[in-house]
Amino acid sequence: MVDTSRITDILRKAADSGDVPGVAAAAATTDGVIFEGGFGSRDLATGAPMTADTVVWIASMTKAITGACAMQMVEHGRLSLDGSIAEVVPELGRVQVLEGFDADGKPRLRAPKRAITLRHLLTHTAGFAYDIWNAEIVRYREVTGTPGIVSCENAALALPLVSDPGEKWEYGISIDWAGKAVEAVSSQKLAGYMNNNLLQPLGMTDTAFRIGEGQRHRLAKIHVRTPDGLVSTNTELPQDPEFHMGGGGLYSTVADYLKFAQMILHGGTFNGVQVLQPQTVAMMSRNAMGSLGCNAMETAMPGSSNSLDFLAGMKWGLSFLINPEKLPTGRSAGSLAWAGLANTYYWIDPARKVAGVYATQVLPFFDQKALQTFEAFETAVYDAL
């Protein structure tokens, strides 16, 4: 029996002290779930409690799930990791590279040096960037009237590259395009494909692009940290989107996402259902970007994200962040991880056979109090093993 009392104490204290409005977290080993809990409030305006089954916007934690869908298509021979992705998504054959702006403020564009591949998309080396961390894309959107990605309008994807494919790591809309590739070869909307081939088989019944009636009454509000404290908002993604945002559109619970993490821990199988082959999971869990490394993410939109940098040597798999060395929390070298904009985080440690999922709902991203609580949670999980 694992003693998880310290985990409970850490999370309850963070919520009680006001460091986070509310927090939900869950952890599992390959033997099963060892912790699940919720503390504080899912909405500070009403005081509604945060519970283990509270529904949250997981934002970019969507990426690994969309990546897994794309890798299913690689297994079936429907997608190629290293062939031109324009063969299935023709728009990606017409994308140009932004070189700056002319004297009149018009974008200067040129053809890319090489074709974009699925590997580029899944490793964020295609050259696409998010406006949140790239001032050039902010300017491009303003000049051209291109909508933001969270509009979930197809026009939001009509962005240029900021570097040539395969030459630099830049965090951006690549996985949204990977979702489009899954749609193209499956002849299904991403939500339908994902539900039939990943979410339902894994029992992830609380994970979806649309907030269902069963989830609505458990939904956490997104809070903004202001000089006067945390403020509840009504921020929500479009519920009838033009496209399903494979890079950040899912709502879920920590328990549901933990099922996905456990599937990765078990090499593609969970609860007797195989959704990926073991060799595919092994490939997804390795460095897939060669000698490139992850660049610092300097904020261009402080209301959405703080700036963040990576430890030296951080790599990207298909599609996970991979740490090259053991972390102070206890996380083993070669573990997989990533996060979501409203300060949701997860990690999967194949060496120690443990995974954890943590969610609060706070903007901007990389909030220090939310992050410190996550790191304390992670450390307590390892201490409990």
Residue pairs with C-beta under 8 A, 6 or more apart in sequence:
2 34
2 35
2 384
2 385
3 384
4 34
4 35
4 380
4 384
6 380
6 383
6 384
7 25
7 27
7 35
7 37
7 377
7 380
7 381
7 384
8 37
8 39
10 373
10 376
10 377
10 380
11 23
11 25
11 37
11 39
11 373
11 377
12 39
12 40
14 20
14 23
14 39
14 40
14 369
14 373
14 376
15 21
15 22
15 23
15 39
15 40
15 41
15 50
16 39
16 40
18 229
18 230
19 369
19 370
19 372
19 373
20 40
20 230
20 343
20 360
20 362
20 369
20 370
20 373
21 40
21 41
21 42
21 43
21 44
21 50
21 221
21 223
21 230
21 232
21 360
21 361
21 362
22 38
22 39
22 40
22 41
22 42
22 49
22 50
22 54
22 220
22 360
22 361
23 38
23 39
23 40
23 50
23 358
23 359
23 360
23 373
24 37
24 38
24 39
24 50
24 51
24 52
24 54
24 56
24 253
24 254
24 358
24 359
24 360
25 35
25 36
25 37
25 38
25 254
25 356
25 357
25 358
25 359
25 377
26 33
26 35
26 36
26 37
26 52
26 254
26 255
26 257
26 258
26 356
26 357
27 33
27 34
27 35
27 36
27 258
27 354
27 355
27 356
27 357
27 381
28 34
28 258
28 261
28 262
28 265
28 354
28 355
28 356
29 353
29 354
29 385
30 262
30 265
30 266
30 353
33 255
33 258
34 381
34 384
35 381
35 384
36 52
36 254
36 255
36 258
37 52
38 49
38 50
38 51
38 52
38 53
38 54
39 50
40 49
40 50
41 47
41 48
41 49
41 50
42 48
42 49
42 50
42 51
42 54
42 218
42 219
42 220
42 221
42 361
43 220
43 221
43 232
44 221
44 223
44 230
44 231
44 232
45 221
45 232
46 232
50 220
51 218
52 253
52 254
52 255
53 206
53 218
53 253
53 255
54 218
54 219
54 220
54 253
54 359
55 206
55 211
55 215
55 216
55 218
55 219
55 220
55 251
55 252
55 253
56 219
56 220
56 251
56 252
56 253
56 254
56 342
56 344
56 359
56 361
57 222
57 236
57 237
57 250
57 251
57 340
57 341
57 342
57 344
57 361
58 250
58 251
58 252
58 257
58 340
58 344
58 359
59 248
59 340
59 341
59 342
59 344
60 247
60 248
60 338
60 339
60 340
60 341
61 250
61 252
61 257
61 338
61 339
61 340
61 344
61 346
62 175
62 245
62 246
62 247
62 248
62 249
62 250
62 340
63 175
63 246
63 247
63 248
63 319
63 338
64 260
64 319
64 320
64 336
64 338
65 194
65 198
65 199
65 207
65 250
65 260
66 175
66 178
66 179
66 182
66 190
66 194
66 246
66 247
66 319
67 122
67 175
67 178
67 284
67 318
67 319
67 320
68 198
68 260
68 275
68 276
68 284
69 179
69 182
69 190
69 193
69 194
69 197
69 198
69 246
70 79
70 118
70 121
70 122
70 178
70 179
70 181
70 182
71 276
71 280
71 283
71 284
71 318
72 197
72 198
72 275
72 276
73 79
73 181
73 182
73 185
73 186
74 80
74 81
74 118
74 280
75 276
75 277
75 280
78 185
78 186
79 85
79 88
79 118
79 181
79 182
79 185
80 117
80 118
81 117
81 118
81 119
81 122
81 318
82 117
82 118
82 119
83 117
83 118
84 93
84 115
84 116
84 117
85 92
85 115
85 116
85 117
85 118
85 120
85 121
85 177
85 181
86 92
86 93
86 94
86 115
86 116
88 181
88 184
88 185
89 177
89 180
89 181
89 184
91 157
91 180
92 116
92 177
93 115
95 112
95 116
95 160
95 161
96 109
96 110
96 111
96 112
96 160
96 161
97 109
97 110
97 111
97 112
97 127
97 160
97 161
97 162
97 163
97 164
98 107
98 108
98 109
98 136
98 137
98 140
98 160
98 161
98 162
99 108
99 109
99 110
100 107
100 108
100 136
101 107
101 108
101 139
101 143
102 108
105 143
106 143
107 140
107 143
107 144
107 160
109 160
112 127
112 161
112 164
112 165
113 164
113 165
113 167
114 164
114 165
114 166
115 165
116 126
116 127
116 165
116 177
117 126
117 165
117 166
118 178
118 181
119 125
119 288
119 318
120 126
120 127
120 165
120 166
120 174
121 174
121 175
121 177
121 178
121 181
122 174
122 175
122 178
122 288
122 318
122 319
123 169
123 288
123 289
123 292
123 316
123 317
123 318
123 319
124 169
124 170
124 171
124 172
124 174
124 316
124 319
125 165
125 166
125 167
125 168
125 169
125 170
125 289
125 292
125 316
126 161
126 165
126 172
126 174
126 177
127 161
127 162
127 163
127 164
127 165
127 167
127 168
127 170
127 172
128 159
128 161
128 162
128 170
128 172
128 173
128 174
128 177
129 136
129 137
129 159
129 161
129 162
129 170
129 171
129 172
129 173
130 137
130 149
130 171
130 172
130 173
131 137
131 138
131 141
131 148
131 149
131 300
131 301
132 299
132 300
132 301
132 304
132 305
132 341
132 365
133 171
133 297
133 298
133 299
133 300
133 301
133 305
134 162
134 170
134 172
134 300
135 300
136 162
137 159
137 162
137 172
137 300
138 300
138 301
140 146
140 159
140 160
141 147
141 148
141 159
146 155
146 156
146 158
146 159
147 153
147 155
147 156
148 156
149 156
149 157
149 173
149 176
149 245
149 247
149 248
150 237
150 245
150 248
151 238
152 237
152 238
152 241
152 242
152 243
152 244
152 245
152 249
153 241
153 242
153 243
154 242
154 243
156 173
157 173
157 176
157 177
157 180
157 243
159 172
159 173
162 170
162 172
163 170
167 292
168 292
168 295
169 289
169 292
169 293
169 294
169 295
169 316
170 295
171 297
173 247
174 247
175 246
175 247
175 319
176 243
176 245
176 246
176 247
176 248
178 246
178 319
179 190
179 243
179 244
179 245
179 246
179 247
180 190
180 243
180 246
182 190
182 193
182 246
183 189
183 190
183 193
186 193
188 196
189 244
190 209
190 243
190 244
190 246
191 208
191 209
191 210
191 244
194 244
195 208
197 275
198 204
198 260
198 275
199 205
199 207
199 208
201 273
201 275
202 259
202 260
202 263
202 270
202 271
202 273
202 275
203 259
203 270
203 271
204 252
204 256
204 257
204 259
204 260
205 256
206 214
206 215
206 252
206 253
206 255
206 256
207 250
207 251
207 252
207 253
207 256
207 257
208 215
208 250
208 251
208 252
209 237
209 241
209 244
209 245
209 249
209 250
209 251
210 239
211 219
211 236
211 239
211 251
215 251
218 253
219 251
220 359
220 361
221 232
221 233
221 234
221 235
221 361
222 233
222 235
222 236
222 342
222 361
222 362
222 363
223 230
223 231
223 232
223 233
223 361
223 362
223 363
224 230
224 231
224 233
224 303
224 362
224 363
224 364
225 362
225 363
225 364
225 367
225 369
230 362
235 363
237 245
237 249
237 251
241 249
248 340
248 341
253 359
254 357
254 358
254 359
257 346
257 357
258 355
258 356
258 357
259 270
259 271
261 346
261 348
261 355
261 356
261 357
262 270
262 355
263 269
263 270
263 275
263 276
264 281
264 284
264 285
264 336
264 348
264 350
264 355
265 348
265 350
265 353
265 354
265 355
267 276
267 278
267 281
267 282
268 274
268 275
268 276
268 277
268 278
268 280
268 281
269 275
276 284
283 318
284 317
284 318
284 319
284 320
285 317
285 320
285 322
285 334
285 336
285 350
286 317
286 322
287 315
287 316
287 317
287 322
288 315
288 316
288 317
288 318
289 315
289 316
293 310
293 312
293 313
293 314
293 315
294 310
294 314
294 315
294 316
294 321
295 310
296 307
296 308
296 309
296 310
297 305
297 307
297 308
297 309
298 307
299 305
299 306
299 307
299 364
302 364
303 363
303 364
304 341
304 363
304 364
304 365
305 341
305 364
305 365
305 366
306 364
306 365
306 366
306 367
306 368
307 366
308 365
308 366
310 321
311 323
311 324
311 325
311 327
312 324
313 324
313 325
314 321
314 322
314 323
314 324
315 321
315 322
315 324
316 322
317 336
319 338
320 336
320 337
320 338
320 348
321 336
321 337
321 338
322 334
322 335
322 336
322 337
323 331
323 333
323 334
323 335
323 337
324 333
324 334
325 333
326 332
326 333
327 335
328 379
329 375
329 378
329 379
329 382
330 352
330 378
330 379
330 381
330 382
330 383
331 337
331 347
331 349
331 352
331 378
331 382
332 349
332 350
332 351
332 352
333 351
334 350
334 351
335 347
335 348
335 349
335 350
335 351
336 347
336 348
336 349
336 350
337 345
337 346
337 347
337 348
338 345
338 346
339 345
339 346
339 365
340 359
341 363
341 365
342 360
342 361
342 362
342 363
342 365
343 359
343 360
343 361
343 362
343 363
343 365
343 366
343 367
343 370
343 371
343 374
344 357
344 358
344 359
344 360
344 361
345 357
345 358
345 359
345 371
345 374
346 355
346 356
346 357
346 358
347 355
347 356
347 378
348 355
349 355
352 382
352 385
354 381
354 382
354 385
356 377
356 378
356 381
358 373
358 374
358 377
358 378
360 370
360 373
362 370
